């Protein structure tokens, strides 16, 4: 019997805030608390607002009641009941039929009730006596997909392209050549034509040759006979099929062609196999497919062997040691977040004051960056993961007990209580970004820069809600630097004309120090040369044996070929100081237009630090695009030291003895010694650069348009084919990429007029800045002052809060703009927020490593130095690091010595 007083409370609450039933297109947040990672599986369950369809944990439901005035909540509690494990998956999918199943090892027992706040009266469900409006809302919420379901890709399938070689493939006829024959219909008679082995066999669909597959990185797999046959036959027949995987429905087909070099589809596979006497309808699978082998690798994934060479890693959990669930190719995001959350300033701005951030959160908390960042920070710094206490790991910072079990000690345990699932954060930060909103693997450095941009815009617009990074409150919107300022540095470029000796200077801000790797500077050259010689000799012997076998009549005759065990790979070892030496060395600029001599000449460019940031983020450019346009990786070791002293790289600015390039061709170059006060940076040298015909010719030969190649040459100041190629790859989608260049003789007046008016304002940028509370006139002036850059315009607006009207008038020419100490207008580059400069001495505090042949695949892990020891963060797994791979990192984080540590 339902308590009538409770029903009366429900009816009263309905009149204050009527419950609503969500429609098909409405967004329902019912899986996770808006302010924490509590779920229906948490000890106190989840409370779902019947009016806003947002869920809250027990610690935050009262806050939601106070903010919204709603009193009716659907309270759900779920319990997992273990069931026997399911069969091993047979396809690379998550959540799909036959793939990796999520939470399928449990049956779920559910409890539900209606709760009235603040009285905490509850009515267990089902309850037909409840008002129909309440029942309809509950039914609709329970039946509606949660936002998390619609936001994430539930099924991840391999995408195999149809190979063009399969569409019109010639096949040898019986009696034609060595392998023009029928293949035995009995699979037990199949064997490698070169070595006689009977497993991991691949049939060349064009020639009929049966060969062993390639050897894996760990020494398993085949001996490479199938690949050697492809090479020995002039690389004309690239398609092979794995015989043991053939079924009436599918088979593994691989292409050795350099442009494919991957698993592919053969739409005519049945016909191609029938040519060799193989009836696809009569075969059953006898070997694991390549997909199943990959799944086995995931299922038997040994955390320690993959990352730290067999060390026994001790799992960690508790505050500061919380893992992040891999959402499917999200390891790049997880690694960057683990690095950021090590910084005290990030913790002070988001985690400490989280209660205040939540209290002032907008109604759409899922779209509010400070809310989602604080939610993540509380979980990572306090280990509040929302899981039941009995599923939690060891105490804070403790090492999990090993119990004498070697298998337990070598693989860190990753219970649900030791990690959280940052799905809402990933969706929010990646929103409207073509790559970071996709399920594809991404570049961690690019994500780091993107995240800082998102964070900066959010911190500017929500400045009144956020404290300073040091923990104090911001007194005004422009009083506190954004979090990204901790990484910002200014670089000073100095270009010297080779003919006149005149110089020009330019300063630019960046948050990443990107360094190339000079492979020629390897310190183990002799050892490397000996290893490469042995490998080359081994390859020649194998090739000679394969070629000799092609002309023989009996199979297996080449099995006597000597096959020595492969050596341990030797990689070039490069000192980090050589990477710095390459960066600081002068770079030559050809066809440089010198205003001092009114002609093109050769110039030298050097770059130095104009300031040193509190945290130095360093990228080693291990990945590049080869001449055949395929992504490649530099397999090298770079000895990165634990400390850096970069003071010798600090720029000095204009020196007294230097003559500056004139700003105008009619103006003689002034002497810096004669100038009164500091000189402005002269940056007009690029405007006069003409594209080099030889360089444009080389680029067009690669297949690019002539106009696009000219733009690349101008943009890089004729900096060479490689630099132009990188520019082309980054700007091929620009709308004006293929447009003709304007005629300099006719374009100059228009350019001068455009420069006077400023760039046309992007409507979306205008809307974004206006949403922060600025007027249209203020926004247009900011965009004009910052060349249309949304991020810089936001900084400009907030940095001029004290005299915004005067600054706007200065930009529009209606009032004189103030002049800074450098002689530049205050609304120019010098008016940007000041940088936190300090001594150029640093200590290594973390690195992000990438395993894989290119940045579009593979896996990221993060190592951070915390509480005096190195810690390995590998998605949801966290462990004490035995041997941090400081020589294999892709990105490194250094802390300036005068900045407090973690």
N, C-alpha and C positions, 0 to 999 in steps of 0.2 A: 504494500500500500504506500503510495507516494505521499509524503508530508505536504499537506495543503499549504502550510506556511512557506515551504520552499517554492511551490508553484506560484504563490502570490508574489514572492520575490522575483521570480522569472518574469511574470507579467509586468511588474513595475519597471524592471530593467529594460524590457522591450520598449516601453514608452519613451524612455530617455535616449536609447540608441538602438533602433530596430535592427535585428539581424538581417543579413542579406545573403541570398544564394548566388554564388559566382556563376557567371555565364561562360560560354566556351572560350572566349578570348580574354577572360580576366586572369590575372596573375595571382596564384595562391601560394603563400609561403608557409607550408605546413610541415616541412621536414626538419627544420632546424630553427633554433631561437635566433631572433634578429640581432641580439647583442652578445650571444655566446654560442658555443658549439653544443649546447644541450639538444638532445633529440628525445623522441618518445621512448627510447631505450634508456635514457638517463634515470637515476633513482627516483626523481620526483616527476618524471614525465614532461609533457609539453602542453602548454595552454594556447589554444588557437582563438584569436579574436573573431567572434562571429560577425563583426561588421567590417573589419579591415582585412580579414583573412591572413593575418600575420601571426606567427607563433612566437611564444616567449617561454623561457624556462621559469622555474619557480622563483628565482632571484630577481626576475625582471617583470613579471606579470603585473605586480602592483604599480611599477613605474608606468607601464602601458595604460593601466586603468586611470592613473592620475593624468596622463597626457591626453588621452582620448575621451575620457568620460564613459567609456564602454564598460559594462559590468558583466556581460555574458561571454563565457569562454567554453570551448570544447576542450576538455582535459583528456589527453590520450596517454596511456602507458603501455609499452610493449615489452614483452619478455621473450628471449630466445630459448627455444627448446632444442637441444642438439639432436640431429638425425644422422644416420650413416652417410659417409661421403659419397658424392656422385662419381660417375665414371669420368675418366680423364677426358678433357676436351680434345676435339679433333680438328679445330679450326682456330685461326688467329682472330678471335673476336671476344669482346667483353660485353656480356649481357645478352648476346644473341644465341640462337639455338645451336648447340654443338660447341659453343665457345666457353670461355671462362665465365662462370656464373657468380654473381655477386650475392652474398648472404644466403646461398642455397644450402649451406651446411646446417641451417637452423630452420625449424618451424617457428612461426611467430604467434605468440598468444597475446591478444589485444584486450585492453580494458578501456572503456570510455565512459565519460560522465559529463554533465553540464554543471559548471561551477559559476556561482554568482559572487562577484566581488563588490564591496570589501568584506562581506559577511562570511565568505567561504562556504556558503550553503551549496550542497552538491546533490545531484540527482543522477543515479546510475542509469546508463543506457543499456538496452533500449527501454524507452518509456513512452508509450502511446499517449499518455495523459498530457504531455507537453504541448504547448500551442503549436498549431500547424506551421506558423512562420518559422519557429525555432527548428522544428523537425525538418522542414525543407532546406533550411540553411545547412544543418548538420549533414544531411544526406548529400547535398551538392558538394560540400567541402570534402567529404570523405571519398566521393567518387571522382573528384577533379584531380588531374595530374598536378603535382607540385611544380613550381618554377624550376627546381633543380632537374626535373626530368626533361623539360623542354629546352633548358639551357645547355645541357651537356650532350655530347654524342654518345648514345647508349651502346651502339655497336661499332666496333672498329674492325674493318675487314681489309685484307690485303687487296690492293688494286693492281692487277696484272694486265699490261697492255698487250694487244694483238701484235705479234711481230710481223713486220712487212716481209721478212724472209719466208714466212709460212704461206704467203698468199700465192706465190708462183714459184715454188721450190722444185728444182730439177732433182730427180732421184736416179741413181745408177740402176741399169737393168741387169737381170741375171746374166752372169758371165762377163759383165763389163767391169774391168778393173779387178782389183784384189778382193773387194768386198761385195761385188754384185752377186748376191746369193740369197737364198731363203734362210731364215733364221728358225731354228728348231721351235716347234710349238710347245714343247715341254720346258717350262721355266727352269727346271732343275739342270738342264743342259746348257744354260747360258753361262758364259765365262768371258773374261776380258781377253780380247784378241791379242793383246800384247803381253800380259803378265800371267794370265790364267786364273786370277782371283775371281770369286763367284759372288761377291757382295758389293753393294753400292755401284751398280753397273748403269752406264748411260749409253744409249743407242744414238748414234749420229743418224738423223732422219734422212739425210741426203745420200750418204755413202754406205750405210749399213754397218759401220764399224762399231763394235761394242768395246767400251773402255771404262776403266775405273775412274771414279770421281776425284775431285781435287782434295788435297790434304787440308784439314782444318788448322786453325792457329794453334790448337793444343796437341797436334800430332795425330789426331784421330781422322777418320774419313778414308779416302782412297789414296792412290799413288799418282794421280794426274794423267793417266794414259789417254783419257778422252780429250783433254785439253791439248796434249801434245799432238794428237792426231789432227785436231783442228789447225794447229799451227803448221804442221808438216804438210798439209794439203793446201797451203797458200791462203789460209783463213777465208776460204770460199764457202764453207758449209758450217755455219755457226750453231744450228739448232740441234739440241740433244734432248732425249727424254729419259727419265729415270725409270728403268724397266720394272722395278719392284713396286712402283706406285700406280701402275696402269690398272684402271677399273673401267667398267662400261660408262662411267660418268665423268672421269677426270684422270689427269696424270700430271706429274711435274715436268714442265718443259723449260729449259734454260737456253739463253742465247749468249754465246761467247763473244758476239760482236761488241766492239769497244763502245759503240754508241748506245747499246742496250745493257749488256753485262748484268743481266738480272733474270728473274723468273718472268716468263712471258706466256701468252696464250697462243695455241695453234688451233684455229677453227677447223682445220682439215685433218686433225690428228688421226681420226679413225681411218681415213683413206691412206694417209702416209704410213701408218703401221701395217695396214693390209698389204701394201706394196712389198713388205718384207715378210709376209706370211704370218703376221701376228693378228689374231682375231681379238679385238678389244672386248667383245661381248663375252668371251670365255675366260677372261682373266680376273683374278682377285688380287687384292693388294697384299704383298708379302714383306714390304719394307716401309719404314716411316717416310712420310713426305717431308720436304724441307720445312714446311710449316710446323709439322709435328716435332721435328728436331728443334725448331726454335722454341716451341712450347716446352719441350723437355728442359731446354736451357733455362727457361723462366721458372719452371717448377722445381728444378734442382739448383736454383741460383744460389751460389755460395758467396755471400756478401764479402767475406774476407779475401778470398782468392782473387776476385775480380778487381778489387781496389787496393789491396795492400799485401800482395805477394805471400799469401798463406799465413799471415799473422793471426794469432788468436785475439780477436777483437772483443772487448768487454762492453756489453750493451749499457747504455746510459738512459736514464729517464728522469723526470722531475722538472722543476723550473729551469728554463734555459736549455733544456735537452728534449724538447718536444719535436717530433717529426712532422712532416707534411705529406699527406697522402698523394701519390701520383694519380692524377686524374686522366691519364692517357697522354703521354708526351708532354707532361708539365714539369719535368725535372729541371728545365731551364729556369722556370719561375721559382720553384722550391729552393734552388741553390741561391738565387739572388736574394730571396726573402730571408733565408738563414743568415746570409752575410749582413743584410741591412739591420736585422733585429739584434745583432751583436753590438751595434753602436749605442752608447748610453743616451745620446741625444734623441734617437728615435724612440727609445723606451720612455724617456722623460716627457716627450711630446704626446705620445699616444697611449701607452700602457698605464702609466701612473694615474693620469687624470681621466681614465676611461669612463668613470661614473658620471662626470660632468658632461663629457661628450655625448653619452647615451641620453642624458636628461634633456639635452638641447638638440637631439637628432630630429631631422625633418620627418614628416609622415612616411615618406618613401625611404626608409632607412637603408634598403638594399642598394639604392643608387647614390648613397652618400659615402664618399671616400673616407672621411675621418671616422665615421661609425664602423665601417668594415675594417679599417686599419686598426682601430682600437680593439675591436672584437678579436682580431687575429693576435694582436699584441698581448692581450690579457691571457689568452690560451698559451702562448709561447713562453711568457715570462713567469706564469704561475702554475703551469701544467694543468689548468682547468680545461680538460678535454671533453667533459660532458658524459664520460663513461662511468658505469657503476664502480664503486670503490674496489670491489673484489677483482675487477679486471685491470686495475692500475698496476704499473710496474713498480720498481724499487723506489725508496724514498728519494727526495730531492738530491740530484747529483750523485746518487749512489750507484755503485757497480752491481749489476745483477749477479746473484750467486751462481757459481758454475756447477756445484754439486759433483765435481769430479767427472762430468760428462763432457768429453772432448767435442762431440757434435754440438752440444749446447753452447760451449764456449767459443766455437768458431763461427757461429752464425747468430748475430744479434737478434733477439726476440723483438717482434714489432706488434705487440698486442694493441687492440683498439684504444686502450687507455693511455698509450704513449704517443699518439699522433692525432692530428685533426685534419679535416678535409676542407681545404680553402676554395670550394667551388664558387661561392658567391663573390669572393675577392677576385678570382680569375676572370669571371664574367664581367665584373665591373671595370677592371683595369683594361681588359681587352675589347671593351665595347667600341664599335665603329672602327676598329682597326682590322684591316683585311687579314693580317697574319696572326696577331695575338688573340683574335677571337676564333681562330680556327683550331682544329685538333692536331695540326702539324707541329713537328719539332721546330724550335726556333733557336736563334742565336742569343745566348745569355747576355752578352754585352749589349746587344740592341735592346733587349728587354729591360736591362738595367737603366738605360738612357730613357726609354719610353716611360718606365715607372716613375722616374724622377720628374719627368715632365708632367705626368698626371698628378703626382703628389704636389708639385709646386702650384699648379693652377688651383687645386683643391684647397691648399693652405692659404692662398691669397684670398679666395672667395669666402673662406670660413675662418678668417683670422681671429674674429672676436670670440670664437668658440674654442680656440686652441691655445694652450699655454706655450711658452717659449720652449726651445729644445733643451734649455737648462733647467726646466721645471717651473719657472716663474710665469706669471700671467703676462700676456701682451697688453700693454697699455693702449695701443692704437693699432689700426690695421696695418700700418707700414713699419711698425717698430721692431719687428722680429724677422730675421732672415729665414727663408724656407729651408727645409731639411736638406734639399739638394745643394745648398751653399757649402755644406761640409765637404763636398767633392769638387767644387768649382775652383779652377785655376785659370790664370791668364797666360797665354803664350805670346811671346814677342818674336815676330818675323822680321828679319833684317835682310833687305835685298840691296846688293851693291853692283852698280853698273861697272862692267869690266873695262869700258873705254874711258869714262870720265872719273870713276871712283866715287861718284855721288851715291848717296844711300837713301833708302826710304824705309820707314818702319810701319808696322801694322800690329795691332794687338787684337787677339780673339780669345774669347772664353770657351772653355771646354770642361767636361767632367771626366774625361778618359785620356790617359797617356798611352797612345798606341805605338807599339814598337815592332819593327821588323826583326827578322832573325837571320843574321848573316851565316849561312851554312858553311861558307868558305873559311870561317874562323874557328872551325872545330879543333879542339885540342888533342883529339885522338885520331888524327888523320892517318897515321901509319897503321894503327889497328883496324880502322875502318877500311882502308885500302886492301889490307890482307883479307878481311872478311868478304868484301865485294869480289875480290879475285877468286876466292874459293867458290862463292856462289855462282859466278859467271862460268867457271870451269865445270861445275856440276850441271848447270843448265845446258852447256854445250854437249856434255856427255849424254844427257838425256835426249837432246834433240838428235844427236848423231845416231843414237840407238833407235829412235823412232823412225828416222829416215831410212836407216838400213833395213828396218823391218818392213817398210812399205813395199820393197821389191822382193820379199821372201814369199815362199809358197805355203809354209806351214805355220799355223798359229802358235804363239808362245815362244817363238825362236828368240825374241829379244828379252826373255825373262832373265837371261844371264847377265844383263846389263848391271854393272855395279851401282848400288844405291846406298851411298853413305848416309848416315843419320845427319839431318840438318844441324848446323851450328846454332848456338844461342845467338839471336840477332844482336848485331852491334849497331848502335845508333850514334850519329854525330853528337858530340857533347860540346855545347856552346857556352862560354862564360857570359853571364848577364851583362858584364861590363862591355862586351863586344856589341850587344844590342844597343846599349847607350851610345857607344862610340859611333855606330852607324847613324843614329838619330842626330847626333850633334855635329856630324861632319857637314861641310858645305855641300849644297846640291846645286848643280849647274842648270841654268835656264837658258835654252837656246832661243834665238829670235826674240829676245827681250827688247821692247821698245823703250828707249831711254829718252825721257823728256829733256835731259841735260844736253844731249848731242843731237836731238831731233832725228834719231835714226835707230834702227834695230841693231842689237849687238848681243854679246853674251854677258850673263850676269850670274852672280852667286847668291844663294839664299841660305841663311842659317836661322835656326830657331832656338830660343832659350825660354826659360821660365821667367815670367814677370812676377809671379807669386806662387807660393807653395801652399796647397790646400791642407786642411786638418787631416783629411783622409785621401790618400793618393790611390786611385783606381787605375791599374795598369793592365793593358791588353797586349798579349803576345800574338802576333798575326801568324798563327800556325796554319790557317786555312786560306786558300787562294783558288783562283780560277785558272786552270791550265790553258795552253794554247788551243787545245781541242774543245774548250768551253766546258770541260768537266770539272767539278769541284774536287780539289785535292787537299791533302794534309801533309804538312812537313813533319816527318817522323824524326824528331830530334829531341835531345835532352838539353834543357837550358838551366844552368846552375844559378838559381835565384837565391841571393844571400838573405839572411835573416834581418840585416840592417842595411840602410842606404844612406849615403851622404851625397846630396845632389847640389850643394851650395855652389860648386864650380859651374853649374849650369844656369845660374841666375843671370838674367839679362841686365845690361847696364844702361839701356836707353841710348839716346843720342849723346855721343861723346864730343867734347869741345873741338877736337881737331877735324870732325867730319863735316862734309858739305852735303846738304840735303837735296834731293831731287826737287825741282821746282814744281809747284802745284799747277802752274800754267806754263805753256811752252814759251810764252813771251817774257816770262819772269826769270831773271838769272838765278842760278842756284845760290842761296845764301850760305854763309859760313855759320856754323853753329856757335862759333866763338863770338861772332858779332851779334847774334840774336839776343834780344832782351828776354830773359826768362825761358822756361821750358818750351820746347817746340812741339807743335802738333804733329801727329802721325800723318805722313803723306801716303795715300793709298790708291793713287790714280794710275799706277803703272799698268794694271791689268786692262784698263779701258782701251789702251792703244795697241794691244797685242793683235797681230794679224795671223791667221792660221797658216801654219807651215805647209806648203804644197806637198812636200815629201811625206810628211806625217799624215796628211789627209789621204794621200794615195795609199799608204800602207793600211789605213783603217778601212777605206772603201773596199780594198781587196779582201777584207774579211766578211764582206756582205752588208755593211752598214751604209745608210744613205750618205751622200756627200754633204748635205746640209748638217746632218747630225754630227758627222765627223768634224766639220768646221767648228761647230759649237763646242765639241769636246776639246779641240785644240786650243780654242780661245780660253775656255774655262780653266784648263790646266796650264795655261801660258806655254803651250808647246812643250809640255813636260815629258814627252816620250810616249811610246805606244802603250806601255803597261798602264800608265796613269790615265791616258785617254780611254783605254778599254774599260777601266773601272768606272770612269765617269759615264761612259755610254751605257753600261749595264745598269747604272743607278738612275738614268734619266730617259731610258727608251720609251717610257710611258708618258713623258711630258707632252702636253698637247702641241707645243711648238717645236718638238724635236726635229721634225723633217721640214720645217718652214725655212725659206731662204733667209739669209742674214740681211738686215737692212743695209741700204747703201750709206756708207759713212758720210758722203757729201750731202745727202738729203735728210739723213736721220738725225743729225746733230741738233738742229733747232727743236725737233719734236722731243728728242731726249732731254734737252734742257728744260723744255716746258713741262715735261712729265716729272722731271726731278723737282721742279719748283712746286708742282701740285702734290707730289707724293704719290705712292702707289694707290691703286684703286682698292678700297676697303672690301675685304671678304665679308659678305653678309653673315655667314655663319660665325666668323670671328667677332663681328659687331654684336651679334645676338648673345654670344657667350659672355662678352665683357659687360654688356648691359645688364645681364642677369646677376652680375655681382654688385649692382647698385649704382653704376656710373651712368652719367647722361650720354646721349648720343654724341654731343659735341666733344665731350671728354674722351670718349672711345675713339672717335675719328682722329682726334689729335694724337692720341697715343699710337695708333696704328701708323699714322703718317710719320711720327718721330722714329718709329722702329721698323720702317720698311715693310710694314704689313705683317710682321711676325706676331702671332698671338701670344706666345710665351713672353717675349720681350715687352710687348705692350702691357701685359698684366703687371710685370715687374715695374715698368715705368709709371703706371698709374699709382701703384701702392707706394712707390718710393717718393712720389710727389704729393702725398696726401696733405702735407702741411701748407703747400702753396700751389695747389692743383690749378686754380684759375689762372694764376700768373704763368704757370708752365704751359697751359693750353694756349694762352695768348701769345707766348713766345714762339710756339710752334706755328701758329697761324699768321705770325707777322704783325699782329695788332699791338704788340708791346715788346720792348727789348727783352731778350732772354738774358738771364744772368750768366756770368762767365765764371768757370771754375778756375782752379789754380793752374791747370795745364793749358789754359788758353782756349779750351774747347767749350762750346755752349753747354749749359747744364742739362739741356734736353737731348744732348747727343750721347755717344757711347760712354763718356766719362761720368754721366749722371746715373749709371747703373749702380745698384747697391754695392757698397764696398766689400772687398773680399777679405777673408780671414787669412792673412799672410803670416808666415812664421819661418823658423829655421828649416832649411831643406834637409833635415835628418829624419829618417823614418825607421820604423820597426814593422816587420811582416806580421800581420794578424790573421790572414786568411787567403784562401785561393779557391777558385772554381776550376775543376778539371772536366774535360770532355773526352769520352771514349767513342770513337767512330771515325769513319773515313771522311766525313764532311759534316757541316753544321746542320744539314737537313735530316740527319738520322743520328743514331747513337744515344748516349746517355751522359747526363751531367751529375757530378757529385760535388759537394762542398766540404772543405776542411777549414775549421776556424779554431783559433787559439782562445780558449775560454778557461778562466780560473786556473791559469798557469799550465794548462795541458792542451794538446791538440785533440780536437773532436771531429769525427767524420759524420756528416749529414748526408744520407743517401735516401732521399724521399722520407718514408715513414720510419726508416731504420736510423738509429743514432748510436754511435759507439765511440769509445776512447780510441784514438788513432795511435797505432804503433809506429808507422812509418809514413808520415804525410808526404805525398809525391810532389814536393816543391819544384822538381825539375820537369814535371809534366803538366803544369798548370796552363790554363788558357787565359784566365784573368786573376789578378792578385790585388789584395787590399793591404795597403800600408798605413800605419798610424804615425802621424807626426809626433816627435818625442815630447813636445810640450802639451799634448792633448791627453786628457785623462783616458785610461784604458777601460776595458770592459770589466 
